[in-house]
Structures are given as C-alpha cells and as structure tokens.
Amino acid sequence: MDSGDCPICAKHRGEGPLMGPLVWEDEHCLVFHAPVGEDGTVFLGYLFVETRRHLPYSDWPGAPRGGTPAITELCKRLRTYF
C-alpha cells in the first residue's frame, strides 16, 4: 500500500475522514481523539494511539512489538494529560 492510499497516513497528515484532534505526539506515536461522527456526536475520552511507522501486519511478520515496560511508560506519559 502506498502512503498516499493509506487512511492512517492521511490522518497523520491532517487529512481524511478519520482525522480527529491531535492530543499528543512524540517521535514514535501520535494520539488522536475520536472525530465527531456523521450524526454530530463524539465520545469524550475515546483515543487512538497510533505509531508513525506502520504497514499492513501481513507485510512485516517479524515486526518489533512494544513490551510491558514500553507500554507502561507510554501509559504513564499519557496519564498526565487526563
């Protein structure tokens, strides 16, 4: 998939229907709030944590995965914003 066709890449560029408010970012991840739905509703606190570097799962079976320490650290960092 070309990055121009990827809906997540479009979202990271600030484009497309998946775009919601950016809550936090660093060099590895972005955190977005859910966008307002077509009916005008939004669920407060509904967040999407996304990596900047991504591709279809089937294209990278040996991809590194965040272990417990990395995930715990990310949650601690995000907690300060709530």
N, C-alpha and C positions, 0 to 999 in steps of 0.2 A: 504494500500500500504506500503510495506516495504521500508525503506530509501534506500536500495540497488537498488530498482526498480524505485525510484523517479528521474526524469530527473533534477529537481531543486536541490535535494540533491547532485547529481553527479556534477552539475555545481558548487555548493558551495565547493565541494572537489577539484575543478580544473580539472574535467574530463568531457568528453562528447561533443557532437556537439553544445550544447548551450553555451559553455564556451566562454566568451569574456574577455577583460581586466578588472580587478577589479579597480574601480575608487575610492571607499570609502567604509568604513565599520565601524560599531560600534558593541556593544553587541547585538543589536536587528536587524539591517538591513545591507544589502550589496547592493552596487550599481555597476553594470557592464555596460560597453559599449557594444553595439551590436557587435557580432562576424563578421568577414569577411565572406561574402556569398560564396556560391559554385562557383559563377562566378568571385570572386575576388573583388567585390565591398563592400564598407562599407558606411553607412550613418553616418557621423560625428555628434556627439551630441545625438545619439539615445541611451537612457539609460534605464536600467531595474532596478527598485528599488524592492528588494525582502526581505521579512522577513526571519530570520534564522529559526524561528519556524513556521511550516506550515503543513497543511494536506489538503486533499480534502475538499472543502467547505461543502459538504453534510455531512461530518463526525463530524462537530462541529457547529451546527446552532446557539449556544449561544456565539460564539467567540467574544472577545472584538474587537471593531473597533477603529481605531485612529480617534479622534475628530478633529475639526478645529484647536485648539491650537497645538496639537501634529503634525499635518500635516504642519501647518505654520512654526513651529520650524524646522522640517526636511528640508523644502524648503529653509529656511534661511541658515541652515548649509551647504546645498549642493551648494547654490548660490556662496559661497566663492571659489568654485573650478572651476567656469566657467569664 
